[in-house]
Amino acid sequence: MLPKLPLADGNSMPQLGLGVYQITDQATMDQAVKAAYQTGYRLFDTAQAYQNEAILGQALKNNAIPRNQIFLTTKVAEVNQGYRNTLKSVTASLKRLQTDYLDLLLVHWPIHSQFFATWRAFERLKSEKIVRSIGVSNYHQTHLDYLASQANEQPVVNQIENHPYLSQEPLLAYHRQQQIITQAWNPLGRGVVLQDPVITKIAQQHQRSVAQIILRWHLQRGLAIIPKSKSPQRIAENAAIFDFELNADEMTNIARLNQQQRTGNDPEVVYQIEHQYH
Ligand SMILES: NC(=O)c1ccc[n+]([C@@H]2O[C@H](COP(=O)([O-])OP(=O)(O)OC[C@H]3O[C@@H](n4cnc5c(N)ncnc54)[C@H](OP(=O)(O)O)[C@@H]3O)[C@@H](O)[C@H]2O)c1
């Protein structure tokens, strides 16, 4: 049984999950979901914008995975934000995922025009138990503060880009203070960080892969992680990180690699100009 993190609303969430961004055909999804479930993954992370909710729902069926054994996350796309649109789009997501509830629903990116209306719909979905936990994604501290000024329920998760080249320690400290769990997207840095010489050296010393060192670094900082892989071998490799430890010097040496390097959009740009995710 892989570890779970307690959420501020009383629920809990697996610390490790499978991200399924860019998995777009049924056979690949079936194979990835099967490998992940057999390895012990219980969280699957999709989004309306990925256009693969339907094949994820079907893959869970094809692999005969009981709904109550897994934790399902999806995210409301910018185009579906607003009170009525959010409710309507979540009904459609549930249908595509072949389920009647979500474990976690996230606002994919903050956008200024629908900022509070979308969250009111999230609070309603939670009160109706259609969604067990509600959270956000790509929120800066300013967005979290602004949301708190009118929200009845606070987000329990903020899913943000996080890897050794973008460690975002000040935001992580704020999350801890606010009892918000940080879930790292792009935890491996989409390839770039996998070439890093400092991490490569640490990997050689532990006889682990660079990916395993990076994921272990996230775990030891208390983050939740959702590495994406379509390969059964790498899916297993990314979960074999619970039987070794990085020492304090290794943790510090990786933390020093931070260079504020994003692979995705800056959330403030999305907030202001409502640039669509791609
Ligand atoms: N909230 C948001 O705005 C947002 C944005 C982007 C992503 N996400 C979520 O976060 C998940 C993960 O992020 P991501 O997909 O951007 O990046 P990632 O998980 O850091 O990296 C995925 C890439 O690394 C490769 N890879 C995986 N394991 C590896 C290993 N052990 N060794 C070498 N290469 C490996 C994968 O290739 P193979 O598949 O070929 O193994 C893929 O090309 C997504 O799937 C999605 O669910 C959320």
The ligand as an SDF file (V2000), in Angstrom:
LIG
                    3D

 48 52  0  0  0  0  0  0  0  0999 V2000
   -2.2960   21.1970  -13.8080 N   0  0  0  0  0  0  0  0  0  0  0  0
   -1.6600   21.4340  -14.9240 C   0  0  0  0  0  0  0  0  0  0  0  0
   -1.7120   22.5400  -15.4850 O   0  0  0  0  0  0  0  0  0  0  0  0
   -0.8570   20.3430  -15.5530 C   0  0  0  0  0  0  0  0  0  0  0  0
   -0.0130   20.6370  -16.6320 C   0  0  0  0  0  0  0  0  0  0  0  0
    0.7230   19.5880  -17.1940 C   0  0  0  0  0  0  0  0  0  0  0  0
    0.6230   18.3170  -16.6770 C   0  0  0  0  0  0  0  0  0  0  0  0
   -0.2270   18.0590  -15.6210 N   0  0  0  0  0  0  0  0  0  0  0  0
   -0.3670   16.7000  -15.0690 C   0  0  0  0  0  0  0  0  0  0  0  0
    0.8860   16.2850  -14.5580 O   0  0  0  0  0  0  0  0  0  0  0  0
    1.2640   15.0340  -15.1620 C   0  0  0  0  0  0  0  0  0  0  0  0
    2.7660   14.9310  -15.2430 C   0  0  0  0  0  0  0  0  0  0  0  0
    3.3470   16.0400  -15.8830 O   0  0  0  0  0  0  0  0  0  0  0  0
    4.0400   15.9870  -17.3140 P   0  0  0  0  0  0  0  0  0  0  0  0
    3.4170   14.9120  -18.1110 O   0  0  0  0  0  0  0  0  0  0  0  0
    4.0400   17.3490  -17.8560 O   0  0  0  0  0  0  0  0  0  0  0  0
    5.5770   15.7080  -16.9820 O   0  0  0  0  0  0  0  0  0  0  0  0
    6.4450   14.5610  -16.2740 P   0  0  0  0  0  0  0  0  0  0  0  0
    5.5930   13.5390  -15.6330 O   0  0  0  0  0  0  0  0  0  0  0  0
    7.4420   15.2680  -15.4290 O   0  0  0  0  0  0  0  0  0  0  0  0
    7.2440   13.9610  -17.4930 O   0  0  0  0  0  0  0  0  0  0  0  0
    6.6510   13.1320  -18.4300 C   0  0  0  0  0  0  0  0  0  0  0  0
    7.7000   12.7850  -19.4900 C   0  0  0  0  0  0  0  0  0  0  0  0
    8.7830   12.0920  -18.8840 O   0  0  0  0  0  0  0  0  0  0  0  0
    8.9230   10.7880  -19.4550 C   0  0  0  0  0  0  0  0  0  0  0  0
    9.2290    9.8730  -18.3520 N   0  0  0  0  0  0  0  0  0  0  0  0
    8.3780    9.4070  -17.3930 C   0  0  0  0  0  0  0  0  0  0  0  0
    9.0150    8.6240  -16.5160 N   0  0  0  0  0  0  0  0  0  0  0  0
   10.3110    8.5920  -16.9120 C   0  0  0  0  0  0  0  0  0  0  0  0
   11.4720    7.9370  -16.4180 C   0  0  0  0  0  0  0  0  0  0  0  0
   11.4300    7.1670  -15.3340 N   0  0  0  0  0  0  0  0  0  0  0  0
   12.6370    8.1270  -17.0870 N   0  0  0  0  0  0  0  0  0  0  0  0
   12.6970    8.8930  -18.1900 C   0  0  0  0  0  0  0  0  0  0  0  0
   11.6290    9.5330  -18.7040 N   0  0  0  0  0  0  0  0  0  0  0  0
   10.4410    9.3910  -18.0760 C   0  0  0  0  0  0  0  0  0  0  0  0
    7.6260   10.4940  -20.1480 C   0  0  0  0  0  0  0  0  0  0  0  0
    7.8030    9.7050  -21.2960 O   0  0  0  0  0  0  0  0  0  0  0  0
    7.0750    8.2590  -21.4950 P   0  0  0  0  0  0  0  0  0  0  0  0
    5.5970    8.4690  -21.3910 O   0  0  0  0  0  0  0  0  0  0  0  0
    7.5120    7.8430  -22.8430 O   0  0  0  0  0  0  0  0  0  0  0  0
    7.6280    7.3870  -20.3790 O   0  0  0  0  0  0  0  0  0  0  0  0
    7.1430   11.9010  -20.5560 C   0  0  0  0  0  0  0  0  0  0  0  0
    7.7510   12.2760  -21.7720 O   0  0  0  0  0  0  0  0  0  0  0  0
    0.5480   15.0870  -16.5050 C   0  0  0  0  0  0  0  0  0  0  0  0
    0.4450   13.8340  -17.1010 O   0  0  0  0  0  0  0  0  0  0  0  0
   -0.7860   15.6680  -16.1040 C   0  0  0  0  0  0  0  0  0  0  0  0
   -1.6150   14.6710  -15.5310 O   0  0  0  0  0  0  0  0  0  0  0  0
   -0.9560   19.0600  -15.0630 C   0  0  0  0  0  0  0  0  0  0  0  0
  1  2  1  0
  2  3  2  0
  2  4  1  0
  4  5  1  0
  4 48  2  0
  5  6  2  0
  6  7  1  0
  7  8  2  0
  8  9  1  0
  8 48  1  0
  9 10  1  0
  9 46  1  0
 10 11  1  0
 11 12  1  0
 11 44  1  0
 12 13  1  0
 13 14  1  0
 14 15  2  0
 14 16  1  0
 14 17  1  0
 17 18  1  0
 18 19  2  0
 18 20  1  0
 18 21  1  0
 21 22  1  0
 22 23  1  0
 23 24  1  0
 23 42  1  0
 24 25  1  0
 25 26  1  0
 25 36  1  0
 26 27  1  0
 26 35  1  0
 27 28  2  0
 28 29  1  0
 29 30  1  0
 29 35  2  0
 30 31  1  0
 30 32  2  0
 32 33  1  0
 33 34  2  0
 34 35  1  0
 36 37  1  0
 36 42  1  0
 37 38  1  0
 38 39  2  0
 38 40  1  0
 38 41  1  0
 42 43  1  0
 44 45  1  0
 44 46  1  0
 46 47  1  0
M  CHG  2   8   1  16  -1
M  END
$$$$
